[in-house]
Amino acid sequence: MAAQDLVEYVARNLVDDPDAVQVEVHTGPDGTVIELHVAEEDMGKVIGRNGSVAKALRTLLKVMSARDGETVSLEIS
């Protein structure tokens, strides 16, 4: 899945501990949920100031999913 690869690529390049990045994909009747897990000390880098990085990631996913005709959401933990 291209969306999963995009989230993983961006997260690994943002954080200090790229080995701690884990991406899980769950598909359900309401669409696909991508869960991004990072180290606790890297959480601020992935979320960004006022959520700007997380918002940008969600926007990219929205564009990709609209192109493919599916619903994709991102959860960060």
N, C-alpha and C positions, 0 to 999 in steps of 0.2 A: 504494500500500500504506500503510495507516494506521500500521503499526508503524514503517516507515521515517520517516514524517513526525514521529512522536512522538520518536524518537531524535534526529533532526535539530533539532527545536524545542528540546528540553531542552539539547542540547549547545551550540547557538548562544547560549542564554541563560546558560550557565555560564562560557564561556570569554572571554578578553580579546580574542581575534582570531577573530570569528565567520566571517570570510571563508575561514579555513583549514579549516573543518569540511567534511568530505566523508563521505558515507554511500553505501556500495555494498551491493547486495543480490545474494546468490548463492542460487539455488534448486537443490537436489539431491534425491536419493532419500531422504535422511535428514531433510529439512526445509529451512527457510530460514535462511541465515546473514546477519546484518547486520553489516557491518564499518564501524566508526566511526574515522575518521582525524582527528586534531586536531594543532595545532602542539605541538612538543615541550615548550614552556614551559607549555602548558595541560593537559598530561597529568594532573597532580596534581589539578586541579579536576574533571576528568571522572571520575577514579577515586575521589577522596575519601579521607578519613582511614579507614584500615583497609578500604578498598574499599566504603565505605558507599554512595556515590553510584552506583557501578557495580552494586552489589547491588540497589539500589532500581530502577534501570533494567531490570535483568534480571527482577525481580519483575513490573514493569509489563508487560513483553513476554510473560512467562509467562501472565499473566492474559488479555491480549489474544489470544494464540495459542490458549489453551484454549477461549475463547469461539468462535473460528473453527474449531476442530478441527484445528489444524496445529501443527507444532513450529518455534519460532523461537529462535535463539540470537544472542548479541551478542558480538562481538570488538572490542576497543578497541586501537588502535595509533596 
